[in-house]
Amino acid sequence: MQALGDGVIFLPLTGPVTLFALNLSPYHTWHALRAPLLRSAPLFASYNNMGGNAHSAVRFQSNRGGPSLGSIVLLDLMGGVALLLWGLHMVHSGFVRAFGSHIRRILGIALRNRFKAFLAGVAVTALLQSSTATALMVTSFAAEGMVNLVPALAMLLGANVGTALVVQVLSFNISAAAPVLLVVGVAAFRRSGRTIVRDLGRVAIGLGLMLLSLHVLFETLAPAENAPAVRTVLASVTGDPLINLLIGTLLSWASHSSLAVVLLVMSLGYSNFVTPAAALALILGANLGSAINPVLEGGSTSNLATRRVPIGNLFNRVVGCAIVLPFLDPITRELSSLEPNPARMGAYFHLAYNLALAALFIFPLGSVAKLLERLLPEQEKPTDPATPLYLDPSALETPALALACATRESLHMGDIVETMLQRAMTALMTNDRKLVEEVSKMDDIVDRLHEAVKMYVVKVTRDSLDDHEGQRAMEIVTFAINLEHIGDIIDKNLMQLAAKKIKRNLSFSQEGAAELQAMHQRVLADLKLAFGLLVSGDVKVARQLLAEKTAFREAEIAAAESHLSRLREDRPESVESSALHLDVLRDLKRIHSHICAAAYPVLESAGELRPSRLKDSTQEASVAPDQRSSVSIDHTTGRPSQ
């Protein structure tokens, strides 16, 4: 193809192509290029039909050896559906990134009774553009025991209505807003420095792509309206209502989006490729198919009780389809008399069906919940202590929820480290060989949990996070790494010291044992303080923890001095266990340092850390030479002395 001037093109196609009045816009040039492929006979397309005036026309004669009409229509149809799915994904991810934590907070408040939960389901799904995402989120809440079964089921009824409301909006001819949304979205995404504005720009781009995809679908199907081959194939596939239901179910399950399938069916109905009855049956199947994904992807495979919510939602949909399917023909005739437009009729049916389903089940949800609890009883917790308890895979699409799961698992890991620390000191003081072996085995549990937490957070960070979520992910990973290091110190150092003490039948002096136990109690207290800091992120707690680090260092120096004074007194117990005593002090100090490291990310994000603890060179230069020479270090105590 060559450009001969402003809007004038030359098409070197095989086969005769005659062009008249070549002053076409790029949009009309595109349709001119597509026209020979969408017609199997010579075509006269008036420029007026493409939005121009009646004085211009383009005449095409297609190449008979080119692609068939069915192939072109199928490719355009697949491209339109792919564009629609990508637009839905961008809207969903944009809202989750912008308001993920707020949505989670709203759900926590709303999921207290069935009616508030229903309204929350409508609102959240209208924002996220995905009832599947809402279902997975609610399933995760229910699996963790954060919400009762009845409000969770009510919220999924609302999610279905929310999807139907989105279809209602998109069924109107608002494709003219697509360019505006795309321009605004790209400008916000590329130009703004604020994270939330970029996320809302992503939402605008997604909405623009959705509207553009609907326009592509209608434009693609319209030229093939009179193609007998395509009509024959679709008529053979969509002739039976039950087959239509199964096809709609399969498409919705495969695409993870009932919204996309319903919009596609509306396009097919508008172009008269499927009958109104077939379109309604396909829409029923789309509603059913979107309930399958949460059943397969939500909850835990080892505990079916965690899948009560998605299975209850699927049960509601199956009952609704069983009630409506036998009466589909009279429903179609009644709706056709009220709304002759097949696309609008499908949108009205989709909304009416989900409203009726909500009205049917909103009150008997208590009975449905009892049935689910009887059929899917709660199973025992996994016996393997290294199995993560809170890392829910279905929460990965919502970063705020996934990071909360990772925080809970880090605290679970911290509980095991705390138990190791308590038993380690008991083993040291009582010479319990069996307890030494038990503590060493617990380190393997900590290692596996650390790996699970780390990989889970990595999966969360594969999608771009906002600044707060990225900082939170780093805090969780750092905390888990420090816990793993503490476990290694207990296993590789303290337990080896305990084994040496047992083998040599050594014992600490009464004063030495009391000092070690006091230091150990301080370590345990500060470990609990670090747990609280991980949950709260409170700057005051972080400063308190760092103050404890200084106090612990001073206590460790005092304990070492006390031990050295006992050595000077030549006390037998202190002489025999001297190296052991100092090594335990050293290891407790190392453990305490890892605990206090939890404060640094919090203080750094708050801007309360200095770049370095070293004095500035200008300050050092201001010290008089005689003053500098008078400062020395006492190598016995490690303290500066004059």
C-alpha positions in Angstrom: 0.0 0.0 0.0 1.3 3.4 -1.0 0.2 6.9 0.1 -0.2 9.2 -3.0 -1.3 12.3 -1.1 -3.6 13.6 1.6 -6.0 10.7 2.2 -5.2 9.2 -1.3 -4.0 5.6 -1.3 -3.0 3.0 -3.9 -3.7 -0.6 -3.1 -1.6 -3.2 -4.9 -4.0 -6.1 -4.3 -4.3 -9.2 -6.5 -7.6 -9.0 -8.3 -9.3 -6.0 -9.7 -9.9 -3.2 -7.2 -11.4 0.1 -8.5 -11.3 3.2 -6.3 -13.3 6.3 -6.7 -13.1 9.5 -4.5 -10.2 8.4 -2.4 -10.4 11.3 0.0 -11.0 9.0 3.0 -10.2 9.4 6.7 -8.0 6.7 8.3 -11.0 5.1 10.0 -12.8 4.8 6.6 -9.6 3.7 4.9 -9.5 0.8 7.4 -13.1 -0.2 6.6 -12.2 0.1 2.9 -9.3 -2.3 3.4 -11.5 -4.8 5.3 -14.4 -4.6 2.9 -12.9 -6.9 0.1 -12.3 -9.5 2.8 -15.9 -9.3 4.2 -17.7 -9.7 0.8 -17.6 -12.7 -1.5 -19.1 -10.7 -4.4 -18.4 -7.3 -6.0 -19.3 -4.6 -3.6 -20.3 -1.0 -3.9 -19.9 0.8 -0.6 -21.0 4.4 -0.4 -19.0 6.8 1.6 -22.2 8.0 3.1 -22.6 4.6 4.8 -19.3 5.1 6.4 -20.2 8.5 7.8 -19.2 10.6 4.7 -21.4 12.3 2.1 -23.3 10.9 -0.9 -21.0 12.4 -3.5 -18.2 9.9 -2.8 -18.2 6.1 -3.2 -15.8 3.3 -3.2 -16.1 0.3 -5.4 -14.5 -3.0 -4.5 -14.2 -6.3 -6.3 -12.8 -8.9 -4.0 -10.2 -11.5 -4.7 -12.0 -14.8 -4.8 -8.9 -16.7 -3.7 -8.6 -14.7 -0.4 -9.7 -15.7 3.1 -13.3 -16.8 3.6 -15.9 -14.7 5.3 -16.2 -17.1 8.1 -12.5 -17.0 8.9 -12.4 -13.2 8.9 -15.5 -13.0 11.1 -14.1 -15.6 13.5 -10.7 -13.8 13.8 -12.3 -10.4 14.4 -14.7 -11.9 16.9 -11.8 -13.5 18.9 -9.9 -10.2 18.8 -13.0 -8.3 20.1 -13.5 -10.7 22.9 -9.8 -10.6 23.8 -9.9 -6.8 23.9 -13.0 -7.0 26.1 -11.4 -9.4 28.6 -8.2 -7.2 28.8 -10.3 -4.1 29.4 -12.1 -5.9 32.2 -8.8 -7.0 33.7 -7.5 -3.4 33.6 -10.6 -2.0 35.3 -10.4 -4.7 38.0 -6.7 -4.3 38.7 -6.9 -0.5 38.7 -9.7 -0.5 41.3 -7.9 -3.1 43.4 -4.6 -1.2 43.4 -6.3 2.1 44.1 -8.8 1.0 46.8 -7.9 -2.6 47.7 -7.4 -1.9 51.4 -10.5 0.3 51.6 -12.6 -2.4 49.9 -11.4 -4.9 52.4 -12.3 -2.6 55.3 -15.8 -1.9 53.8 -16.4 -5.6 53.4 -15.3 -6.3 57.0 -18.0 -3.8 58.2 -20.7 -4.9 55.7 -20.4 -8.6 56.2 -22.4 -8.6 59.5 -25.9 -9.1 58.2 -27.3 -10.4 55.0 -28.9 -7.2 53.7 -25.8 -5.0 54.1 -23.7 -7.8 52.6 -26.1 -7.9 49.6 -25.7 -4.2 49.0 -21.9 -4.4 49.5 -21.8 -7.2 46.9 -23.6 -5.0 44.4 -21.3 -2.1 44.9 -18.0 -4.0 45.0 -18.8 -6.0 41.9 -19.9 -2.9 40.0 -16.5 -1.4 40.8 -14.3 -4.5 40.2 -16.3 -5.6 37.1 -15.9 -9.2 38.2 -18.3 -11.3 40.3 -15.6 -14.1 40.2 -13.1 -11.7 41.9 -15.7 -10.8 44.6 -16.5 -14.5 45.1 -12.8 -15.4 45.6 -12.4 -12.5 48.1 -15.5 -13.5 50.1 -14.4 -17.2 50.0 -11.1 -16.2 51.5 -12.8 -14.2 54.3 -15.1 -17.2 55.1 -12.2 -19.7 55.1 -10.3 -17.7 57.6 -13.3 -17.4 59.9 -13.6 -13.6 59.4 -17.3 -13.8 58.2 -20.3 -16.0 58.8 -21.7 -18.1 56.0 -25.0 -16.4 55.6 -23.7 -12.9 54.9 -21.1 -14.3 52.6 -23.7 -16.1 50.5 -25.8 -12.9 50.5 -22.9 -10.9 49.2 -22.5 -13.3 46.3 -26.2 -12.8 45.5 -25.4 -9.1 45.4 -22.4 -9.7 43.2 -24.6 -11.3 40.5 -26.8 -8.2 40.6 -23.8 -5.9 40.4 -22.7 -7.7 37.2 -26.2 -7.3 35.7 -26.1 -3.5 36.4 -22.8 -3.2 34.6 -24.4 -5.0 31.6 -27.3 -2.6 31.7 -25.0 0.4 31.5 -22.9 -1.1 28.7 -26.0 -2.1 26.7 -26.6 1.5 25.8 -24.8 3.1 22.9 -22.0 4.9 24.7 -19.2 3.9 22.5 -18.5 7.6 21.7 -17.1 7.9 25.2 -14.3 5.3 24.4 -11.9 7.9 22.9 -12.4 10.3 25.8 -11.8 7.6 28.4 -8.7 6.3 26.5 -7.2 9.8 26.2 -7.9 10.7 29.8 -6.7 7.4 31.1 -3.4 7.5 29.1 -2.8 11.1 30.3 -3.4 10.1 33.9 -1.3 7.0 33.7 1.7 8.5 32.0 1.8 12.0 33.4 0.7 11.8 37.0 3.2 11.2 39.7 0.5 10.1 42.2 -0.1 6.3 42.5 -3.9 6.6 42.9 -4.2 8.8 39.9 -2.2 6.3 37.8 -4.5 3.5 39.0 -7.6 5.5 38.1 -6.0 6.1 34.7 -5.7 2.4 34.3 -9.4 2.1 35.1 -10.3 4.7 32.5 -8.2 2.9 29.9 -9.9 -0.4 30.8 -13.4 1.2 30.4 -12.4 2.7 27.1 -11.1 -0.6 25.8 -14.3 -2.3 26.9 -16.4 0.2 25.0 -14.1 -0.1 22.0 -14.3 -3.9 22.0 -18.1 -3.7 22.0 -18.0 -1.4 19.0 -15.6 -3.9 17.3 -17.9 -6.8 18.0 -21.0 -5.0 16.6 -19.0 -3.8 13.5 -17.5 -7.3 12.9 -20.8 -9.1 13.1 -22.9 -6.7 11.1 -21.2 -7.2 7.6 -21.6 -11.0 8.0 -25.3 -10.8 8.7 -26.3 -12.4 5.4 -23.6 -15.1 5.3 -25.4 -18.4 5.0 -22.5 -20.6 6.1 -22.1 -18.7 9.4 -25.8 -18.8 10.1 -26.0 -22.5 9.4 -23.2 -23.3 11.9 -24.6 -21.1 14.6 -28.1 -22.4 14.1 -26.9 -26.0 14.4 -25.0 -25.2 17.6 -27.6 -23.0 19.3 -30.8 -24.9 18.4 -31.3 -26.7 21.7 -31.8 -24.6 25.0 -29.9 -27.2 27.1 -26.9 -27.1 24.6 -27.0 -23.3 24.7 -26.9 -23.4 28.5 -23.8 -25.7 28.5 -22.1 -23.6 25.9 -22.6 -20.4 27.9 -21.4 -22.2 31.0 -18.2 -23.4 29.3 -17.5 -20.0 27.8 -18.0 -18.2 31.2 -15.8 -20.7 33.0 -13.0 -20.5 30.5 -13.0 -16.7 30.3 -13.5 -16.2 34.1 -16.0 -13.5 33.2 -19.8 -13.8 32.9 -19.8 -10.1 31.9 -17.8 -10.7 28.8 -19.9 -13.7 27.7 -23.2 -11.8 28.3 -21.9 -8.9 26.2 -20.8 -11.3 23.5 -24.2 -12.9 23.4 -25.9 -9.5 23.2 -23.7 -8.8 20.1 -24.7 -12.1 18.5 -28.4 -11.4 19.3 -28.2 -7.9 17.9 -26.8 -9.2 14.6 -29.4 -12.0 14.5 -26.8 -14.7 14.6 -28.7 -16.4 17.4 -32.4 -16.4 18.2 -33.7 -14.5 21.2 -34.4 -17.8 23.0 -30.9 -19.1 22.3 -29.5 -15.8 23.6 -31.3 -16.0 26.9 -30.2 -19.7 27.3 -26.6 -18.6 26.7 -27.0 -15.8 29.3 -28.3 -18.4 31.8 -25.2 -20.5 31.1 -22.9 -17.5 31.6 -24.4 -16.9 35.1 -23.9 -20.6 35.9 -20.3 -20.8 34.6 -19.0 -17.9 36.6 -19.9 -19.7 39.8 -17.7 -22.7 38.9 -14.3 -20.9 39.1 -14.5 -20.0 42.8 -15.4 -23.6 43.6 -12.3 -24.8 41.8 -9.9 -22.0 42.9 -11.1 -20.9 46.3 -10.6 -22.5 49.7 -8.4 -25.4 50.6 -8.4 -28.9 49.0 -7.6 -30.5 52.4 -10.6 -28.9 54.1 -13.8 -28.8 52.1 -15.5 -26.6 54.7 -13.6 -23.7 53.3 -15.5 -24.1 50.0 -19.0 -23.8 51.5 -19.4 -20.3 50.2 -18.7 -21.0 46.5 -20.6 -24.3 46.6 -23.6 -22.5 48.1 -23.4 -19.9 45.4 -23.2 -22.6 42.7 -26.2 -24.3 44.3 -28.2 -21.1 44.0 -27.3 -20.7 40.4 -28.2 -24.3 39.5 -31.6 -24.0 41.2 -32.2 -20.7 39.3 -31.4 -22.3 35.9 -33.5 -25.4 36.7 -36.5 -23.1 37.4 -36.1 -20.8 34.4 -35.0 -23.1 31.6 -38.3 -25.0 31.1 -40.2 -21.6 30.8 -37.7 -20.0 28.5 -39.9 -19.8 25.4 -42.8 -18.0 27.1 -40.3 -15.7 28.8 -38.8 -14.9 25.4 -42.1 -14.1 23.8 -43.1 -11.9 26.7 -39.8 -10.0 26.6 -39.9 -9.7 22.8 -43.2 -7.9 23.0 -41.8 -5.5 25.6 -38.3 -4.9 24.0 -37.8 -5.8 20.3 -34.1 -5.0 20.5 -32.4 -8.4 21.1 -29.4 -6.8 22.8 -31.5 -4.7 25.2 -33.8 -7.7 25.8 -30.8 -9.8 26.9 -29.6 -7.1 29.3 -33.1 -6.8 30.8 -33.4 -10.6 31.2 -30.0 -10.8 32.9 -30.9 -8.2 35.5 -34.4 -9.6 36.1 -33.0 -13.1 36.5 -30.5 -12.1 39.1 -32.9 -9.9 41.0 -35.4 -12.8 41.1 -32.7 -15.2 42.3 -31.7 -12.8 45.1 -35.3 -12.4 46.2 -35.8 -16.1 46.1 -32.7 -17.0 48.3 -32.1 -13.9 50.5 -34.4 -15.1 53.3 -33.8 -18.9 53.2 -30.0 -18.5 53.3 -30.0 -19.7 56.9 -31.4 -23.1 55.8 -28.9 -23.2 52.9 -26.0 -22.5 55.3 -27.1 -25.3 57.7 -27.3 -27.7 54.8 -23.8 -26.8 53.7 -22.4 -27.1 57.2 -24.0 -30.6 57.5 -22.7 -31.7 54.1 -19.3 -30.1 54.4 -18.2 -30.4 58.1 -15.2 -28.7 59.4 -12.1 -31.0 59.3 -9.2 -31.2 61.6 -6.2 -28.9 61.1 -3.3 -30.4 59.2 -1.0 -32.4 61.4 2.1 -31.2 59.7 3.3 -28.2 61.7 5.3 -26.9 58.7 2.1 -26.5 56.7 1.2 -22.8 56.2 -2.1 -22.0 57.9 -2.9 -18.6 56.4 -1.3 -18.3 53.0 -4.5 -18.3 50.9 -3.8 -18.6 47.1 -7.2 -17.1 46.3 -6.2 -13.8 48.0 -3.3 -13.1 45.6 -5.4 -11.0 43.3 -6.1 -8.6 46.1 -2.6 -7.4 47.4 -4.0 -5.9 50.6 -5.7 -9.1 51.6 -2.7 -11.2 50.5 -0.3 -9.1 52.6 -2.6 -9.6 55.6 -2.4 -13.4 55.1 1.4 -13.2 54.9 1.5 -11.1 58.1 -0.6 -13.8 59.9 1.7 -16.5 58.7 4.8 -14.6 59.8 3.2 -14.3 63.3 2.6 -18.1 63.2 6.2 -18.6 62.3 7.1 -16.2 65.2 5.1 -18.3 67.7 7.2 -21.3 66.8 10.5 -19.3 67.2 9.2 -18.1 70.6 8.6 -21.7 71.6 12.1 -22.7 70.4 13.6 -19.8 72.5 11.8 -20.9 75.6 12.7 -24.5 75.3 16.3 -23.7 74.4 16.9 -22.0 77.8 15.1 -24.9 79.6 17.4 -27.4 77.9 20.5 -25.3 78.8 19.5 -25.1 82.4 18.2 -28.7 83.0 20.6 -30.6 80.7 17.6 -32.2 78.9 19.0 -34.0 75.9 15.5 -34.9 74.5 14.5 -31.3 74.6 17.6 -30.3 72.6 16.6 -32.7 69.8 13.0 -31.4 69.8 14.3 -27.8 69.5 16.6 -28.7 66.6 13.7 -30.3 64.7 11.6 -27.2 65.1 14.2 -25.2 63.2 13.2 -27.3 60.1 9.6 -26.1 60.5 10.7 -22.5 60.7 12.8 -22.9 57.6 9.9 -24.3 55.6 7.5 -21.6 56.8 10.1 -18.9 56.0 10.3 -20.2 52.4 6.5 -20.4 52.1 6.1 -16.8 53.3 8.9 -15.5 51.1 7.5 -17.2 47.9 3.9 -16.1 48.7 5.0 -12.4 49.0 7.0 -12.7 45.8 3.8 -13.8 44.0 2.0 -10.8 45.5 4.7 -8.4 44.1 4.5 -9.8 40.6 1.8 -7.2 39.9 2.8 -3.6 40.5 2.0 -2.4 44.0 1.5 1.1 45.4 4.2 2.5 47.6 2.5 1.5 50.9 1.9 -2.1 49.8 5.5 -2.4 48.5 6.9 -1.1 51.8 4.6 -3.5 53.7 5.7 -6.5 51.6 9.4 -5.6 52.3 8.6 -5.4 56.1 7.0 -8.8 56.1 9.9 -10.5 54.1 12.5 -8.8 56.4 10.7 -10.0 59.5 10.5 -13.5 58.2 14.2 -13.6 57.3 15.1 -12.4 60.8 13.0 -15.1 62.4 14.7 -17.7 60.2 18.1 -16.4 61.3 17.0 -16.6 65.0 15.9 -20.2 64.5 19.3 -21.0 63.0 21.1 -19.4 65.9 19.1 -21.4 68.4 19.6 -24.6 66.5 23.2 -24.3 65.3 24.6 -22.4 68.3 22.6 -22.5 71.5 21.6 -26.2 71.1 25.2 -27.1 70.3 26.3 -25.4 73.5 23.6 -27.2 75.4 24.8 -30.6 73.9 28.4 -29.6 74.9 27.2 -28.7 78.4 25.4 -32.1 78.8 28.3 -34.1 77.4 30.9 -32.5 79.7 28.5 -32.4 82.7 29.0 -28.7 83.2 26.9 -26.3 85.3 26.6 -22.6 85.7 27.1 -20.8 88.9 23.9 -19.7 90.7 24.6 -16.0 89.9 25.6 -16.8 86.3 22.4 -18.9 85.7 20.3 -16.0 87.1 22.0 -13.5 84.8 21.4 -15.7 81.7 17.8 -16.3 82.6 17.3 -12.5 83.1 18.8 -11.8 79.7 16.7 -14.6 78.2 13.5 -13.0 79.6 14.4 -9.7 78.1 14.8 -11.3 74.7 11.4 -13.0 75.0 9.7 -9.7 76.0 11.3 -7.8 73.1 10.3 -10.6 70.7 6.6 -10.1 71.7 7.2 -6.3 71.2 8.4 -7.0 67.7 5.3 -9.1 67.0 3.1 -6.1 68.0 5.2 -3.8 65.8 4.7 -6.1 62.7 0.9 -5.8 63.1 0.7 -2.1 64.1 3.6 -0.5 62.3 3.6 2.0 65.2 6.6 4.4 65.2 6.5 4.7 69.0 6.8 1.0 69.4 9.7 0.9 66.9 11.5 3.6 68.9 10.9 1.6 72.1 12.4 -1.5 70.5 15.5 0.3 69.4 15.8 1.8 72.9 15.7 -1.8 74.2 18.6 -2.7 71.9 20.8 -0.1 73.6 19.6 -1.2 77.1 20.3 -4.9 76.2 23.8 -4.0 75.0 24.5 -2.4 78.4 23.0 -5.3 80.3 25.2 -7.7 78.2 28.3 -5.7 79.1 27.3 -5.7 82.8 26.7 -9.5 82.7 30.2 -10.0 81.1 31.8 -7.8 83.8 30.0 -9.8 86.5 31.3 -13.0 85.1 34.8 -11.7 84.9 34.7 -10.7 88.6 33.7 -14.2 89.5 36.6 -15.5 87.5 38.9 -13.3 89.4 37.5 -14.9 92.6 38.5 -18.2 91.1 35.1 -19.8 91.6 35.1 -23.4 90.2 31.7 -23.3 88.5 32.5 -20.1 86.7 35.9 -21.2 85.6 34.6 -24.5 84.1 31.7 -22.9 82.3 33.3 -19.6 81.4 33.5 -20.1 77.6 30.0 -21.6 77.6 28.6 -18.7 79.6 30.2 -16.0 77.3 29.0 -17.9 74.2 25.4 -18.0 75.4 25.6 -14.2 76.1 26.9 -13.6 72.6 24.2 -15.7 71.0 21.4 -14.0 73.0 22.8 -10.7 71.9 22.7 -11.8 68.2 19.2 -13.0 68.6 18.2 -9.7 70.2 19.8 -7.8 67.3 17.6 -9.7 64.8 14.5 -9.0 66.8 15.3 -5.2 66.9 15.9 -5.2 63.2 12.1 -5.2 62.8 12.1 -1.5 63.9 14.3 -0.3 61.0 11.8 -0.5 58.1 9.1 1.3 60.2 11.5 4.1 61.2 12.9 4.4 57.8 9.5 4.8 56.2 8.7 7.4 58.8 11.9 9.3 58.1 13.3 8.9 61.6 16.6 7.2 60.8 20.0 8.8 60.3 22.1 7.8 57.3 24.9 6.7 59.6 25.9 6.4 63.2 29.4 7.7 62.5 30.3 11.2 63.4 30.6 13.7 60.6 34.2 14.4 59.6 33.7 18.2 60.1 32.5 17.5 63.7 35.5 15.2 64.2 37.9 17.9 62.9 36.4 20.4 65.4 37.6 18.3 68.4 40.8 19.6 69.8 43.9 17.3 69.3 44.5 17.0 73.1 40.8 16.0 73.6 41.0 13.4 70.8 44.1 11.8 72.3 42.5 11.6 75.7 39.8 9.2 74.5 40.7 5.5 74.6 38.9 2.1 74.8 39.0 -0.2 77.8 39.4 -3.6 76.1 38.2 -5.4 79.1 34.8 -3.7 79.3 34.5 -2.5 75.7 33.7 1.0 77.1 35.3 4.3 76.4 37.5 5.6 79.2 39.4 8.8 79.9 
